[in-house]
Amino acid sequence: MRRTVFLIFAVIFITIGHIYAHVTEHPPAETGDFQFVAHHKVSELTSGQGALKFKVLYMRDHFPPEVVSAIDKAHGGFDVDRREGKGETYFALPEVGIIQISADLQTSRLIETPPALKKANAHYVTVWTTSAGTPYLSFPANDVGKIFTTTMDGKLVHTLEAPSTMTDFKHQAVNTYFSEGGKFVPTGITHIDGILYVTTGYSDLDYILGAKLTSLDPLEASWYPLAFGGKGDEPGQFGTGHHITVPYGTHRLDASDRANAEIERYSPDGTYLETLPLIKGSFPCSIDYEAGYAVVACLFGPNKEKGAPLYILEGNNLVSTVMLKEELGVETFQHLHGAVIRKIDGKLYIIAQSWNPGDIVILKQVM
């Protein structure tokens, strides 16, 4: 009798264990038309203050296998297509190419990418539109010293090469730098009214340079005399000029001054407007705006052992600090390199990328 009971118990145990194993496994990835969606369980830990607390919604396994295999080497960031009716987010990875995240954040797809861009490191991306209403993606490739511009479906339409020794910028320091063989190392790019603005913080130059669109069909651009900023710690100067953006609906340039823990602001003609100071020691890499808020991704925090913070600003005021490593338990987020903020159906979401090691995570506001 005992043996019979034991055998029945064993069969039940094995059966339940088998069922449990299948319940907790990730279901197979759904692919089709280069779209990918995965389902997984993530932590319910939260980080942030007040109404601006966040939890992890998706981690790297939300993305296609090609992204997962290459994300460790990520050294870039994102931009959002904020045109009416859009909302997709774009970024790129070496050997993978351009990736599009859907407007609802639920799916992602790989975009066929030209070989030159696919081999390079896209150090950020910007979505911009010409005066004729044509949208483009521009990628500053810091490792090869070029800026690649593609259509939204990845067709290469223009490559901006390094300034030549014959380019005449309005600052003699810039002309001297290139005439003496200084390298062109673009770190960020944005656009206003036919001018591309390029940061160069990974070099001793550290000026913002201007390139002017000279044709829309075909798309062509050439370097323009505009140059401003320069290396230093005075207002409007850079310790390391990193990401640059135009807050949606404005004509203002906001550039991350990493070493000085500031956001430097300028008008389109390069006139210095103001400095937005951040917490010293935070090394801001990028800033992005939506719905009255901004998110700042920091390389370090004041306490480096806790991992890097995500700062959330309302206006110019710091209203919440999200600690991905210390409080959300995402160990790979020792250093942040890029983040964008989205508002979807009344809730805020943050897409963030780390560096060394690279990783990607999507956070959801807890309300």
N, C-alpha and C positions, 0 to 999 in steps of 0.2 A: 504493500500500500504506500509506504513512504517513497519507494522508488518511483511509483506511478505519479504521485504528487510532484516529486522533484522534476520528472521529465516534463510534465505539463507546465510547471513554472518556467523551466528552461526554454521551452518552445515559445511561451508568451514573452519572455524576456528578449529572446532573439528577435521575435517578430516586431516588438515595440521598438527595439533598438534599430532595426532595419528601417522602420517607418520614420523614426526620428532623424536618422541620417539623411533620408531623402527630403524631409521637410526643411532641414537647415542648410542643404546645399544651395549654392547659387544656381538659379535656372540658367539654361543656355542663353548665350547672347543672341539678341534679335538683330539681324542685319538685313539690309535691303536698301538699294539706292545709296549706298555708302553711309547709311545712318546706323547708329549704334545706341542701344539703351541697355543698361544692366540694372539688376535689383539686388540690394544687399542691405544688411542691417548695420546701422551706425550708432555711435554712442548718443545718449540723451544729455550729456554734459552741456552746460551753457557757459558763456563768457560774455562780459559786457555789463553795462550799468543801465538802470532804469528801464525804459521801454526799448532800449537798443541792446538787448541781449540776443545772442545768436547761438545756434547749435549747428553741428555738421549735418548737412543734407546728403551730399554726395562726395565720394572720394574718387581716387584715380580709377577704380574699376567701373566707374560710370562711363568711361570713355573707351573708344576702340582699342583693340589689342596693340595696334601700332603706336598709339599714344602711350599706353602703359609701359611698353618696352623701352621707350625713349625718354620718358618724363624725368628720369633721374638727372639728365644732363640739361634740363630746361634752364634757360638764362634769358628770359624775355618777359612779356606781359601781354595785356589784352586791350582791345577797344571794342566799343559797342556801336552798332549801326542804329543811331537814334533818330533816323528819319521816320516820318509818320507811317505807322503800320508795320514797322520793322522791329528791331530789338535783338537781332542776332549778335552774338559775341564772336570775335575772331582772335586767333593767335597762331603761332607757327612754331614748329620744332625742327631742328636739323635732322635730315634723312627721313622725315615724315611729311613735312610741308605744311600747308595751311589747314587749319581745323576751324570749323564753324560750329558753335553751340547754338541750339535753337532758341528762339525768343522765350519759350516757356521753360528752358533749361533742362528739359526732359530727354532730349536726344542730341547727338552730335554727328558730324560727318566729315570725312576727309575731302578736301578739294584738290583736284589735280593741280600740281604745282610745277612751275618751270624748273628745270634742273639746277640752274645757277642759284636760285633762291632756296631750293630744297637742300642744297649742300651747305648753305651758309647759316649763320646764327642770326635770326631775326630778333634784334634787341628792341622789343616793343613793335607796335603796329598802330597805324591811325586809319580810320575810316573818314574819307572826306569827299566833297562833292564840288564839281566845277560850277561856274556861273551858268552853264547850260543844263545843269541838273544831273550830270553823269557822275555816279559814285565810283570811287576807287579805293584800293587798299595800298598803303605805302609801308615798306618795311626797311628800317635802318639796319644794315648788316654790319655790325661793329668789327667782325673778324676779317672781312674782305674789303672794307672801306667803300661800300656802295649803298645806294638806296634803290630798292626795287619797287616799282609800282605795277600793280596788276588790276584787272577788272575784278568784280566781285566773285566771278567764277574761276579766278586764278590765271587768266591769260596775261602774260607779261607784255606791258605796253610801253614801259620806259625804264631805263637804268640811268640814274644820276651818278656819274663818276666823281672822283675826288677833284677838288679845285686844282687847276693847273697853276704853274708859276706865273702865268700871264693874267690870271684873274685879279682884278683890282678891287679889293674891299676898301671900305672907307676908314678902316683902322689899320694903320701901318703895322701894328704888331701882328695882325693876321697875315698880311702880305709877306712880312719877314718870315713868319713861321713856315709858310708853304714854300717860299723861295729857298729856304735852307733845308728843304727835304722833310719837313714835319709830316707825320702821317695823319691822314683823315680817318677819324674813328667816330662814326656817328652813333649816338646813344639813344636819341629820340627824334621824333618828327611830328609836326602838325601842320595845319593849313589854314590860312585866312585870305580870302579875296585874291586868289591867284598867286600867293606867295607861300612857298614851303619853308618852314622854320626848322632848323636842324641843330640839336645840341651835340656837343663834342667833348663831353666830360671825361672820357677815358684817354685823354691826351693832355699834353701841357697847354694846348690851345685854350680849351674851355670857353669858347665863344659860342653864341648862337649865330648861325649863318643863314642867310636868305637865298633862296633860289626862286626865280620867277618863271611862271608858265609863259611860254612864248607861242604855243600852239595848242589848240584843243583837239584837232583832228588832222593829223595824228597828235597824240599827247607829246609835248616836248617841254623841257624846262632847262634853264641854264642858270649858273650862279649869278647873283645880283650883288651890288656893293654893300648891301645891308649886313652889318655885323655888330653885335652888342654883347655885353656881359664881361667875360674875361675872368681869369683866375684871381681869387683874392677873397677876403672876408668883409669887404665893404658892402653897403647896400647895393643890390643889383649885380654883384659879382658872385662867382661860384667857387665852392671847394671842389665839387664834382657835379657839373651840370648833367642831369640824368634824363628822366622822362620829361616830356613837354606836352601840354594839352591846351585846348580852348574850352573852357566851361560852356556847356551847351546853351545857346541863346545869347552868348556874349561875343565881344570882339577883343577879349583879353587873353594874353598868353600867360600860362602858369607853368613854371619850370621848377622841378624838384632840385634843390641844392643839397645834395646828400651830406657832405662833410660838415656843412654849416647848420644843418638841422632847420632848414627854412624852405619856404616856397617863395620864389622870386616872381613878381608880376610885372608885366610890361604891356604897353600898347603895341599895335601892329607895326608902328614905325620904329620900334626898339626903345621907346622912351620908358625909363624905369618908373613904375607906379608906386609899388609898396612891397614890403616883405611881410609874409605871414610866418611868424616864428613858431616852431614846434618845440617839444621837449628836447633839451640838449642831450646828445648821445643817442638820438633815435635814428639818424641816418635815413631820411625819407627817400625812397626810390621812385615812387609814383604817386600821383593823385588823380582821382576821378570823381565826377560830380553827377548827381541825379536827385531829383525830387527834394531839393533844398538841403541835401546832405552831401558830404564828400568822404571818401575813404582814402586813407594814406597807408601805403605798404612800406614798412620800414626794414632796412637791412639788419639793424640791431635795435635793441632797446637800451634804456639806461642801465638795466641789469642784464648783462649778456647771458647769464646762466639760465634765465627764464625763457629764452627764445624771443623772437622779434614781435612787436605789437602791431596790430592794425588799429589805427586811430580813426574814429568817426567824428566828423565835424558837422555842426549845424551852424551855417554862416561861417564865421571865423572862430567859433568856440569849440573846443574839444569837449564832447559830451559822452563819449564811451570809448573804452579801450578793450579790444578783443585779443586775448592771448591764446593762440592756437596750440602751442606746444604745452605751456604750463597748465592751462585750464580746460582745453578741449582734448588734450591728450594726443594731438597729431605730432608725433615725435620728429617728423621730417621738416617741420617748420621752425627750424632754428634761425633761418634768414628768410625774410620776405623780399620779393623782387617786383611784384606787380599785383594789382587788384582793381576790380571795377565793381560798382554798386548798381543794383537794379531795383526797381519797384514794380512788382507784379501782383495784381489783384489785392492791392492795399498793404502788401508785406514787402520788406526789404530783403534782398539777397546779395551776397558778396561772392564773387569768383576770385580766388586768390591763387598765386603761384609762388612757390618757394625756390630757393637757389642753394646749391651745394649742401645737401642734395636737392635736386629739383622735384617738385611734386605739385599737385593741383587739388583743390578742394572747393566745394560750393557750400556756403553757409546760408542758413535761413533764420530770419528774425523770429524770436520766440515772443508771442504776445498773449 
